[in-house]
Amino acid sequence: MEIALRQTYQNPFVLDQEWEDYGIGDPYILRFDGKYYLYCSTKDRRVGVKAWSSDDLVNWRYEGLVTEEAVSEGAYAPEVVYWNGSFYMYTSPAGKGHYVLQSDKPTGPFLKKTDNLGFTIDGSVFIDDDEKWYFTHAKFGGIMASLMSDPYTIETDKQLNASLGHWTEGSMIIKRNGRYFITYTGNHIFSKGYRVNYGVNHDSPIGTYTIPENNPILISTADDFNGLGHSATVMGPDLDSYYIVYHNLIGRSAEGPPVRKLNLDRLVFNGDKMSVLGPTHGTPQEAPGMPVFWDAPGAAPSGDKWERTSQTGGVETLLARTGTGSRYTAEYNFKLNDVQSVGSISSLDAIFAYENSANYRTARVNEATMELSLIDRVNGVETVVATKPLPKGTDLTKLHTIRIESGSSDTMLYWDGLLKVEQPAMAGRAGRIGYGWRQGVNPELHYTAFANEANGSSDMKVMKPLPGALEAVHGVRDGNPGIRSGITPDGSDAVFLSSKDEGLSFPINVREDGSYLLSVNAAKTSAGSTLVIESNGTTKEIKLDASLFAGDTEWTKVPLGEFEMKKGPQWLSLRRAKGEITLRYVEASLTVPVKAESVIKPTAVGIVNRFGGDAGWTDYTVSFDVTQKEATADEAGVLLRTTNESEFKDQVKDAFMGYTLAFHNDRVILRRVSYENSADTASGYLAFKPGQTRRITVKLKGASIAVFSGDNNEPILKWTDPNAFLYGRVGLRGASTAWTISALTVTDKSY
């Protein structure tokens, strides 16, 4: 089936009335009543916080200054939380502590409500399902977290293990499928290596987070697209997807610092794993999907969208004329006006799965008992499935939101974004959505919508940009592949292909014409099996050779070869041909061939690390001479397959992703580096005497790296990285005068 981009957008955004000579920095998006509100940092020495609104996350309208309070001078990273009729803004004026401002509208005016609460910059608020509030903020070496006793009071903080090895800021916590995900940004704000990491926790928003191996999830140090960070996460218009908004750096302002630009990319989830489909830049991408049905019925609902009826017992209903499928998410926004006038009978039903007046389901808000109930009505008989109290202090005359998620096996009921009921035995059922109330209740009905997606099902359908990674569970399944949980090191689900012609197909959007290296992260049990890859009209049958797998781990990233791809939307398919294959994800990277023989003299990008060559190089051989001029405790190194290199006076020491081959007096060490995460992975004996020169050859093929000395055919060091960097440049590391390393000769031959 042919695919095409429909509605599109392109990073970075340019908005009306951005801060002049500054742009959009530290963006934050609030979703409220079906609309989006964007806030950003205020340029230094200016007063006020600017805001924009949107219906679709793509087209933005300037809303003006939402506050002009004196404490908004240089307001850093304003974030806005809605709760029970009030909007609370948390911001740090020029980094001098925090203030809370309050408004009755997302567009203000926000008025100062507290004195200086202290704490460093980038305050962010998270409200858990149990209605407890949490506050996180920045610190060198790790994000700090506190409980909040009310919207204006922040208790003693403690440090989380969310750190990027340097100044760490821009934190935000969301909860999805019972997991807490925290995102955070690190390095100096003006470093090209400013980037976003995430962690996951199953038990507490302020507990110890697991930091998955696919970090960082946002990074680019390209000259025209770098400094990606200070992100925020928001639900998409289809009520199922999530998007990450962040800024990049460009040029220099008249006052010195770089200008910041706004970007938006899709997030996808797979168990404990969160990934960004991107970062994308300079090319059209698929715009966020809209609901199947959406409207704000108000006092005079449109007859072509709604049907209004009166039933026996004084019950009135308002039903959407469009019905859902059996899997869907529905959202209802409403107020109950003058609730005291009707006393104990005041209630509102958020109806779903409506077949007829005797058969439907509802989430019922009862003003008399201040409870929320999930009810199943079958043949006119109501069964209360579950009942939960509304949050303490709930004012039903203020706007509130009910969200229903119904899938193939369960139904979940949310109140103001907090999960209140999870009913595993209530599978989704098709029908209409709407409202029901007794005469006299007088509800005020706001944004109401549904989409035929739930529990992340839209992650399978979204167009995936390449270069990038594709989770196997997000492929469109051919045949009946199995889904396996609990077997991967990062808590993600894997796909098991065992029968004839079982496979996966991915809708992809290729950035540019070129040769792309495809690789799969596969289980060791897949060794010897055969995959058929179909791309751009080309079909290749590829055996997963056992020699390509790491011997001491269950999973290895295995290269499949290079494929010519054309720019634009298309399908990428993987199909089992022989054996049994278990896959976690597929990767695609744009490659550049090594010239017949390239002599690289790494340029002086930095004092410690210097780089040369092309980031698109994949398998290659590097040869060079190492001379120790005098005995020393210092080391010298050669850099291999490096990408995302950054140089700045105030950042982590080894600001790149790749490998270092480090030379000492009597040994050589292979080190895997990903910014703050550096680990010695293998070593070999290699002795030097003062004045001695040794010829070294390094062969990189797939996930394996082998190091040879002189004419010796046996490697002094060999290692297979199960999570390998499969492409990148070369370079030199070290500033010691006791060592010299010659220019690096690179050829496209490996083994």
CORGIFEN-V309124 format. One record per backbone hydrogen bond with DSSP energy under -1.0 kcal/mol. CO is the residue of the C=O (numbers start at 1). NH is the residue of the N-H. E is the energy in kcal/mol with one decimal. If there is no record, write none. Layout:
BEGIN
co=CO nh=NH e=E
co=CO nh=NH e=E
END
This chain:
BEGIN
co=7 nh=287 e=-2.7
co=9 nh=285 e=-2.8
co=11 nh=282 e=-2.7
co=15 nh=18 e=-1.1
co=19 nh=22 e=-1.6
co=19 nh=23 e=-3.2
co=22 nh=260 e=-2.8
co=25 nh=41 e=-2.7
co=28 nh=39 e=-2.7
co=30 nh=37 e=-2.6
co=32 nh=35 e=-2.1
co=35 nh=32 e=-2.8
co=36 nh=54 e=-1.9
co=37 nh=30 e=-2.8
co=38 nh=52 e=-1.7
co=39 nh=28 e=-2.2
co=43 nh=46 e=-2.0
co=46 nh=74 e=-2.7
co=49 nh=66 e=-3.0
co=51 nh=63 e=-2.9
co=52 nh=38 e=-2.8
co=53 nh=61 e=-3.0
co=54 nh=36 e=-2.9
co=61 nh=53 e=-2.5
co=64 nh=51 e=-1.5
co=66 nh=110 e=-2.5
co=67 nh=49 e=-1.2
co=69 nh=72 e=-2.0
co=70 nh=73 e=-1.5
co=72 nh=75 e=-1.6
co=74 nh=94 e=-3.6
co=75 nh=42 e=-2.9
co=76 nh=92 e=-1.6
co=79 nh=90 e=-2.7
co=81 nh=88 e=-3.1
co=83 nh=86 e=-1.7
co=86 nh=83 e=-2.7
co=87 nh=103 e=-2.0
co=88 nh=81 e=-2.5
co=89 nh=101 e=-2.5
co=90 nh=79 e=-1.9
co=91 nh=99 e=-2.3
co=92 nh=76 e=-2.4
co=92 nh=95 e=-1.2
co=93 nh=96 e=-2.1
co=95 nh=97 e=-1.1
co=98 nh=117 e=-3.4
co=99 nh=91 e=-1.7
co=100 nh=113 e=-2.8
co=101 nh=89 e=-3.3
co=102 nh=111 e=-2.7
co=103 nh=87 e=-2.9
co=105 nh=108 e=-1.7
co=111 nh=102 e=-2.6
co=121 nh=138 e=-2.6
co=124 nh=136 e=-2.5
co=126 nh=134 e=-2.3
co=128 nh=131 e=-2.2
co=132 nh=128 e=-2.7
co=133 nh=148 e=-2.1
co=134 nh=126 e=-2.2
co=135 nh=146 e=-2.5
co=136 nh=124 e=-2.1
co=137 nh=144 e=-2.6
co=139 nh=142 e=-1.5
co=139 nh=168 e=-1.5
co=143 nh=160 e=-3.5
co=144 nh=137 e=-2.0
co=145 nh=158 e=-2.3
co=146 nh=135 e=-2.7
co=147 nh=155 e=-2.8
co=150 nh=153 e=-1.6
co=153 nh=149 e=-1.1
co=158 nh=145 e=-3.0
co=161 nh=163 e=-1.1
co=162 nh=143 e=-2.1
co=166 nh=141 e=-2.3
co=167 nh=187 e=-1.5
co=168 nh=139 e=-2.0
co=169 nh=185 e=-3.5
co=172 nh=183 e=-2.6
co=174 nh=181 e=-2.8
co=176 nh=179 e=-1.7
co=179 nh=176 e=-2.6
co=180 nh=201 e=-2.1
co=181 nh=174 e=-2.4
co=182 nh=199 e=-2.1
co=183 nh=172 e=-1.7
co=184 nh=197 e=-2.8
co=185 nh=169 e=-3.4
co=186 nh=195 e=-1.2
co=188 nh=191 e=-2.1
co=191 nh=194 e=-1.5
co=192 nh=227 e=-1.8
co=195 nh=186 e=-1.7
co=196 nh=217 e=-1.9
co=196 nh=218 e=-1.4
co=197 nh=184 e=-2.0
co=199 nh=182 e=-2.1
co=200 nh=210 e=-2.9
co=201 nh=180 e=-3.2
co=204 nh=207 e=-1.1
co=210 nh=200 e=-2.3
co=212 nh=215 e=-1.0
co=218 nh=196 e=-2.0
co=222 nh=225 e=-1.3
co=226 nh=249 e=-2.9
co=229 nh=247 e=-2.2
co=232 nh=245 e=-2.8
co=234 nh=243 e=-2.8
co=236 nh=239 e=-1.8
co=241 nh=236 e=-2.8
co=242 nh=267 e=-2.8
co=243 nh=234 e=-2.3
co=244 nh=265 e=-2.3
co=245 nh=232 e=-1.8
co=246 nh=263 e=-2.4
co=247 nh=229 e=-2.0
co=248 nh=261 e=-2.3
co=250 nh=259 e=-2.0
co=253 nh=256 e=-1.4
co=257 nh=253 e=-3.1
co=259 nh=250 e=-2.3
co=260 nh=24 e=-1.7
co=261 nh=248 e=-1.7
co=262 nh=13 e=-2.9
co=263 nh=246 e=-2.0
co=265 nh=244 e=-2.9
co=266 nh=277 e=-3.0
co=268 nh=275 e=-2.6
co=270 nh=273 e=-2.2
co=273 nh=270 e=-2.8
co=275 nh=268 e=-2.5
co=276 nh=278 e=-1.8
co=285 nh=9 e=-1.8
co=293 nh=450 e=-2.1
co=295 nh=448 e=-2.8
co=302 nh=305 e=-1.3
co=302 nh=306 e=-2.4
co=305 nh=321 e=-2.5
co=307 nh=319 e=-2.9
co=309 nh=317 e=-2.8
co=314 nh=439 e=-2.3
co=315 nh=311 e=-3.8
co=316 nh=437 e=-2.3
co=317 nh=309 e=-2.3
co=318 nh=435 e=-2.6
co=319 nh=307 e=-2.8
co=328 nh=406 e=-2.8
co=329 nh=451 e=-2.2
co=330 nh=404 e=-2.8
co=331 nh=449 e=-2.1
co=332 nh=402 e=-2.5
co=333 nh=446 e=-3.1
co=334 nh=400 e=-2.3
co=335 nh=444 e=-2.6
co=338 nh=341 e=-1.2
co=339 nh=342 e=-1.1
co=342 nh=345 e=-1.4
co=343 nh=346 e=-1.6
co=346 nh=367 e=-2.2
co=348 nh=365 e=-3.0
co=349 nh=436 e=-1.8
co=350 nh=363 e=-1.9
co=351 nh=434 e=-1.9
co=352 nh=361 e=-2.8
co=354 nh=432 e=-1.8
co=356 nh=359 e=-1.4
co=358 nh=380 e=-2.7
co=359 nh=355 e=-2.8
co=359 nh=356 e=-1.4
co=360 nh=377 e=-2.9
co=361 nh=352 e=-2.7
co=362 nh=375 e=-2.9
co=363 nh=350 e=-2.5
co=364 nh=373 e=-2.3
co=365 nh=348 e=-1.8
co=366 nh=370 e=-1.5
co=366 nh=371 e=-1.3
co=370 nh=390 e=-2.6
co=371 nh=366 e=-2.6
co=372 nh=388 e=-2.8
co=373 nh=364 e=-2.8
co=374 nh=385 e=-2.5
co=374 nh=386 e=-1.3
co=375 nh=362 e=-2.3
co=376 nh=383 e=-2.2
co=377 nh=360 e=-1.5
co=378 nh=381 e=-2.0
co=381 nh=378 e=-2.4
co=383 nh=376 e=-2.6
co=386 nh=374 e=-2.8
co=388 nh=372 e=-3.3
co=391 nh=394 e=-1.9
co=395 nh=398 e=-1.8
co=396 nh=336 e=-3.1
co=400 nh=334 e=-2.1
co=401 nh=416 e=-3.2
co=402 nh=332 e=-2.7
co=403 nh=414 e=-2.8
co=404 nh=330 e=-2.5
co=405 nh=412 e=-2.8
co=406 nh=328 e=-2.2
co=407 nh=428 e=-3.9
co=410 nh=407 e=-2.7
co=411 nh=423 e=-3.2
co=412 nh=405 e=-2.4
co=413 nh=420 e=-2.7
co=413 nh=421 e=-1.9
co=414 nh=403 e=-1.8
co=415 nh=418 e=-2.2
co=418 nh=415 e=-2.7
co=421 nh=413 e=-3.0
co=423 nh=411 e=-1.7
co=423 nh=426 e=-1.4
co=425 nh=427 e=-1.0
co=431 nh=324 e=-3.6
co=432 nh=354 e=-2.0
co=433 nh=320 e=-3.0
co=434 nh=351 e=-2.3
co=435 nh=318 e=-2.5
co=436 nh=349 e=-3.3
co=437 nh=316 e=-3.4
co=438 nh=441 e=-2.0
co=442 nh=337 e=-1.2
co=444 nh=335 e=-1.9
co=445 nh=298 e=-1.4
co=447 nh=333 e=-1.0
co=448 nh=295 e=-2.2
co=449 nh=331 e=-2.9
co=450 nh=292 e=-1.4
co=450 nh=293 e=-1.9
co=451 nh=329 e=-2.5
co=451 nh=453 e=-1.6
co=454 nh=457 e=-1.4
co=456 nh=459 e=-1.8
co=457 nh=460 e=-1.4
co=458 nh=462 e=-1.7
co=464 nh=509 e=-2.5
co=466 nh=511 e=-2.6
co=468 nh=588 e=-2.2
co=470 nh=586 e=-2.7
co=471 nh=474 e=-1.7
co=472 nh=475 e=-1.8
co=476 nh=505 e=-2.1
co=478 nh=503 e=-1.9
co=482 nh=496 e=-3.1
co=484 nh=494 e=-2.6
co=488 nh=491 e=-1.1
co=491 nh=272 e=-1.8
co=494 nh=484 e=-2.8
co=495 nh=583 e=-2.6
co=496 nh=482 e=-2.3
co=497 nh=581 e=-2.6
co=499 nh=502 e=-1.9
co=502 nh=576 e=-3.0
co=503 nh=478 e=-2.7
co=504 nh=574 e=-2.8
co=505 nh=476 e=-3.4
co=506 nh=572 e=-1.9
co=507 nh=464 e=-2.9
co=508 nh=570 e=-2.2
co=509 nh=466 e=-2.2
co=510 nh=568 e=-2.4
co=514 nh=565 e=-2.8
co=515 nh=591 e=-3.0
co=516 nh=563 e=-2.6
co=517 nh=589 e=-1.7
co=518 nh=560 e=-3.7
co=519 nh=587 e=-2.8
co=520 nh=558 e=-3.5
co=521 nh=584 e=-2.9
co=522 nh=556 e=-2.1
co=523 nh=526 e=-2.3
co=524 nh=527 e=-1.9
co=526 nh=529 e=-2.4
co=529 nh=544 e=-3.1
co=530 nh=577 e=-2.8
co=530 nh=578 e=-1.5
co=531 nh=542 e=-3.3
co=532 nh=575 e=-2.3
co=533 nh=540 e=-2.5
co=534 nh=573 e=-2.4
co=535 nh=538 e=-2.5
co=538 nh=535 e=-2.7
co=540 nh=533 e=-3.2
co=542 nh=531 e=-2.9
co=543 nh=545 e=-1.6
co=544 nh=528 e=-3.7
co=545 nh=548 e=-1.8
co=546 nh=549 e=-1.5
co=554 nh=524 e=-2.6
co=556 nh=522 e=-2.4
co=558 nh=520 e=-2.4
co=561 nh=518 e=-2.6
co=563 nh=516 e=-3.2
co=565 nh=514 e=-2.1
co=568 nh=510 e=-2.4
co=570 nh=508 e=-3.0
co=572 nh=506 e=-3.0
co=573 nh=534 e=-2.4
co=574 nh=504 e=-2.7
co=575 nh=532 e=-3.1
co=578 nh=530 e=-2.0
co=581 nh=497 e=-3.5
co=582 nh=523 e=-2.1
co=583 nh=495 e=-2.6
co=584 nh=472 e=-2.5
co=585 nh=521 e=-2.7
co=586 nh=470 e=-3.3
co=587 nh=519 e=-2.1
co=588 nh=468 e=-2.0
co=589 nh=517 e=-3.0
co=598 nh=746 e=-3.5
co=600 nh=744 e=-2.7
co=603 nh=605 e=-2.3
co=608 nh=734 e=-2.5
co=610 nh=732 e=-2.4
co=611 nh=603 e=-1.7
co=612 nh=730 e=-2.3
co=614 nh=617 e=-1.7
co=616 nh=592 e=-1.8
co=617 nh=728 e=-2.3
co=620 nh=700 e=-2.5
co=621 nh=747 e=-2.3
co=622 nh=698 e=-3.0
co=623 nh=745 e=-2.8
co=624 nh=696 e=-3.1
co=625 nh=742 e=-2.3
co=626 nh=694 e=-2.6
co=627 nh=740 e=-2.1
co=628 nh=691 e=-3.9
co=636 nh=663 e=-3.7
co=637 nh=733 e=-3.0
co=638 nh=661 e=-3.0
co=639 nh=731 e=-1.7
co=640 nh=659 e=-2.5
co=642 nh=729 e=-2.8
co=643 nh=657 e=-2.2
co=653 nh=655 e=-1.1
co=654 nh=656 e=-1.6
co=655 nh=646 e=-2.4
co=656 nh=675 e=-2.5
co=657 nh=643 e=-2.2
co=658 nh=673 e=-3.1
co=659 nh=640 e=-2.6
co=660 nh=671 e=-2.9
co=661 nh=638 e=-2.1
co=662 nh=669 e=-2.7
co=663 nh=636 e=-1.3
co=665 nh=688 e=-3.0
co=666 nh=686 e=-1.6
co=667 nh=664 e=-2.6
co=668 nh=684 e=-2.2
co=669 nh=662 e=-3.1
co=670 nh=681 e=-2.9
co=670 nh=682 e=-1.3
co=671 nh=660 e=-2.5
co=672 nh=679 e=-2.4
co=673 nh=658 e=-2.7
co=674 nh=677 e=-2.0
co=677 nh=674 e=-2.5
co=679 nh=672 e=-2.8
co=682 nh=670 e=-3.1
co=684 nh=668 e=-2.5
co=689 nh=692 e=-2.8
co=692 nh=628 e=-2.1
co=694 nh=626 e=-2.7
co=695 nh=710 e=-3.4
co=696 nh=624 e=-2.1
co=697 nh=708 e=-3.2
co=698 nh=622 e=-2.7
co=699 nh=706 e=-2.3
co=700 nh=620 e=-1.0
co=701 nh=704 e=-2.4
co=703 nh=721 e=-2.9
co=704 nh=701 e=-2.1
co=705 nh=719 e=-2.3
co=706 nh=699 e=-2.8
co=707 nh=716 e=-2.4
co=707 nh=717 e=-1.2
co=708 nh=697 e=-2.3
co=709 nh=712 e=-1.8
co=717 nh=707 e=-2.9
co=719 nh=705 e=-2.7
co=722 nh=557 e=-1.7
co=729 nh=642 e=-1.7
co=730 nh=612 e=-3.0
co=731 nh=639 e=-2.9
co=732 nh=610 e=-2.8
co=733 nh=637 e=-2.7
co=738 nh=629 e=-2.8
co=740 nh=627 e=-2.8
co=744 nh=600 e=-3.6
co=745 nh=623 e=-2.4
co=746 nh=598 e=-3.1
co=747 nh=621 e=-2.2
END
